[in-house]
C-alpha cells in the first residue's frame, strides 16, 4: 500500500484488536513495533505477537526476514495475529483515515514453515567495477 497514513490506520486498528484480545486473557501488553509488535506478559509467561492488518482476504501476509527469524528462534514464543477485510473510511482532521471491522485469524505458537514462505524480493549486491 503506497499511502503511509492509510497503512498506519490499518496497522493501528489491527494492533488495537490484538491488544483487546490479549488483555481479555489477562496479559499485560507492551507495544514495541520491532522486532515484533506486542510483548505480552502474564506472570512468568512471555509471548511475542506479530500483528498484520489488511483490507483484503487473509490468503497471505508479507513478512520481513527478521520477523521470520524471530518466530523461528526457539527462545521465543510467538503468535501471529492477522486482521483481514479491514474497512477504511476517508475522514477529515486530524487523521485522513479511520479503520474498522475485520476478520481475525489467530495463530498461537507460530513458527513459519519453509513450504509456506515464498521469496518476493531479492537484494542484489553489485559487482565492484573499480578493480
VOPAGU-2260 file (C-alpha; in pm, 1 decimal, decimal comma):
REM VOPAGU-2260
SITE   aa  ch    i         X         Y         Z
SITE  UNK   A    0       0,0       0,0       0,0
SITE  UNK   A    1     151,4     328,9    -109,2
SITE  UNK   A    2     -34,5     569,6     124,6
SITE  UNK   A    3     155,9     563,5     457,3
SITE  UNK   A    4    -130,1     724,8     652,8
SITE  UNK   A    5    -377,5     464,6     529,4
SITE  UNK   A    6    -131,9     183,4     604,9
SITE  UNK   A    7     -77,8     326,0     954,8
SITE  UNK   A    8    -455,0     337,2    1022,4
SITE  UNK   A    9    -484,6     -29,3     918,2
SITE  UNK   A   10    -185,0    -138,0    1130,1
SITE  UNK   A   11    -306,1      53,3    1436,4
SITE  UNK   A   12    -655,1     -95,5    1406,3
SITE  UNK   A   13    -515,1    -448,8    1384,5
SITE  UNK   A   14    -289,1    -383,5    1686,6
SITE  UNK   A   15    -584,3    -245,8    1883,5
SITE  UNK   A   16    -786,0    -563,2    1818,0
SITE  UNK   A   17    -488,6    -779,8    1916,3
SITE  UNK   A   18    -436,7    -577,8    2234,5
SITE  UNK   A   19    -804,6    -617,7    2330,9
SITE  UNK   A   20    -779,4    -993,8    2265,8
SITE  UNK   A   21    -471,9   -1046,1    2483,6
SITE  UNK   A   22    -581,2    -810,4    2762,3
SITE  UNK   A   23    -908,2   -1005,7    2787,3
SITE  UNK   A   24    -694,7   -1315,0    2859,7
SITE  UNK   A   25    -510,3   -1138,8    3141,7
SITE  UNK   A   26    -194,1   -1040,5    2953,4
SITE  UNK   A   27     -12,7    -711,2    3008,5
SITE  UNK   A   28      71,0    -555,5    2672,4
SITE  UNK   A   29     372,9    -352,0    2566,7
SITE  UNK   A   30     373,1    -211,1    2212,9
SITE  UNK   A   31     716,3    -239,0    2052,5
SITE  UNK   A   32     696,8    -227,0    1673,0
SITE  UNK   A   33    1029,3    -405,8    1621,1
SITE  UNK   A   34    1146,4    -681,8    1626,8
SITE  UNK   A   35     780,1    -773,4    1689,9
SITE  UNK   A   36     466,5    -570,9    1752,8
SITE  UNK   A   37     347,6    -666,7    2101,2
SITE  UNK   A   38     518,8    -809,9    2406,7
SITE  UNK   A   39     261,7    -986,1    2623,6
SITE  UNK   A   40     343,6   -1087,4    2979,4
SITE  UNK   A   41     134,2   -1275,8    3232,2
SITE  UNK   A   42     318,6   -1374,4    3545,5
SITE  UNK   A   43     635,7   -1553,2    3434,1
SITE  UNK   A   44     498,4   -1613,8    3082,9
SITE  UNK   A   45     607,9   -1402,1    2787,2
SITE  UNK   A   46     461,3   -1412,4    2439,1
SITE  UNK   A   47     562,5   -1206,6    2135,1
SITE  UNK   A   48     290,3   -1115,3    1888,7
SITE  UNK   A   49     339,4   -1024,9    1524,5
SITE  UNK   A   50      31,3    -832,9    1407,4
SITE  UNK   A   51     -67,8    -795,6    1042,7
SITE  UNK   A   52    -359,8    -595,1     908,5
SITE  UNK   A   53    -502,1    -593,4     556,6
SITE  UNK   A   54    -805,6    -469,9     368,5
SITE  UNK   A   55    -804,4    -785,6     158,3
SITE  UNK   A   56    -864,3   -1152,0     227,7
SITE  UNK   A   57    -640,0   -1349,7     462,1
SITE  UNK   A   58    -465,3   -1554,0     195,0
SITE  UNK   A   59    -112,5   -1438,2     275,4
SITE  UNK   A   60      82,2   -1169,3     459,8
SITE  UNK   A   61     416,6   -1008,5     392,7
SITE  UNK   A   62     691,9   -1086,0     640,6
SITE  UNK   A   63    1037,8    -943,4     679,5
SITE  UNK   A   64    1334,1   -1175,0     716,3
SITE  UNK   A   65    1369,7   -1053,3    1075,4
SITE  UNK   A   66    1007,5   -1145,6    1154,1
SITE  UNK   A   67    1064,4   -1496,1    1017,8
SITE  UNK   A   68    1393,0   -1542,5    1204,2
SITE  UNK   A   69    1243,4   -1414,5    1529,2
SITE  UNK   A   70     945,7   -1652,0    1501,6
SITE  UNK   A   71    1176,4   -1947,2    1428,0
SITE  UNK   A   72    1402,5   -1877,5    1725,1
SITE  UNK   A   73    1330,1   -2148,4    1983,9
SITE  UNK   A   74    1395,5   -1893,8    2261,6
SITE  UNK   A   75    1077,5   -1706,6    2164,4
SITE  UNK   A   76     709,5   -1791,2    2190,1
SITE  UNK   A   77     548,1   -1607,6    1900,2
SITE  UNK   A   78     186,7   -1568,1    1789,1
SITE  UNK   A   79      73,6   -1437,0    1451,3
SITE  UNK   A   80    -240,8   -1222,7    1474,2
SITE  UNK   A   81    -391,0   -1129,9    1135,6
SITE  UNK   A   82    -685,3    -897,3    1083,6
SITE  UNK   A   83    -815,5    -912,6     726,9
SITE  UNK   A   84   -1104,7    -742,8     546,7
SITE  UNK   A   85   -1049,8    -420,0     740,8
SITE  UNK   A   86   -1272,7    -135,9     627,1
SITE  UNK   A   87   -1107,1     201,8     575,8
SITE  UNK   A   88   -1314,3     519,3     555,4
SITE  UNK   A   89   -1184,8     855,6     444,6
SITE  UNK   A   90   -1247,9    1125,6     702,8
SITE  UNK   A   91   -1112,8    1471,3     776,9
SITE  UNK   A   92    -892,0    1611,1    1052,1
SITE  UNK   A   93    -699,3    1504,2    1246,3
SITE  UNK   A   94    -644,8    1175,1    1059,1
SITE  UNK   A   95    -749,5    1123,8     697,4
SITE  UNK   A   96    -848,7     757,0     753,3
SITE  UNK   A   97   -1048,8     555,1    1002,7
SITE  UNK   A   98   -1015,4     176,4    1006,8
SITE  UNK   A   99   -1284,7     -54,3    1143,3
SITE  UNK   A  100   -1410,5    -411,8    1141,9
SITE  UNK   A  101   -1211,4    -702,1    1012,5
SITE  UNK   A  102   -1185,9   -1077,4    1042,8
SITE  UNK   A  103    -933,6   -1221,7    1287,7
SITE  UNK   A  104    -707,9   -1518,4    1215,8
SITE  UNK   A  105    -502,1   -1610,0    1522,0
SITE  UNK   A  106    -204,9   -1846,8    1503,9
SITE  UNK   A  107     -69,5   -1921,8    1854,4
SITE  UNK   A  108     280,0   -2067,7    1890,5
SITE  UNK   A  109     352,2   -1968,6    1531,9
SITE  UNK   A  110     662,0   -2083,0    1351,2
SITE  UNK   A  111     660,3   -2020,4     974,9
SITE  UNK   A  112     733,6   -2339,0     782,8
SITE  UNK   A  113     965,7   -2324,4     484,2
SITE  UNK   A  114     697,2   -2458,8     248,4
SITE  UNK   A  115     467,2   -2168,7     343,2
SITE  UNK   A  116     720,2   -1898,9     252,1
SITE  UNK   A  117     769,5   -1757,4     -97,1
SITE  UNK   A  118    1052,0   -1519,9    -188,8
SITE  UNK   A  119     911,7   -1189,9    -315,5
SITE  UNK   A  120    1224,8    -975,9    -329,3
SITE  UNK   A  121    1596,5   -1022,4    -361,5
SITE  UNK   A  122    1881,2    -792,4    -276,4
SITE  UNK   A  123    2148,4    -796,8    -541,7
SITE  UNK   A  124    2497,8    -685,2    -448,5
SITE  UNK   A  125    2651,6    -505,5    -741,8
SITE  UNK   A  126    2995,9    -620,5    -857,0
SITE  UNK   A  127    3285,3    -386,5    -789,0
SITE  UNK   A  128    3371,0    -226,6   -1124,3
SITE  UNK   A  129    3666,0     -26,5    -990,9
SITE  UNK   A  130    3904,5    -321,8    -973,9
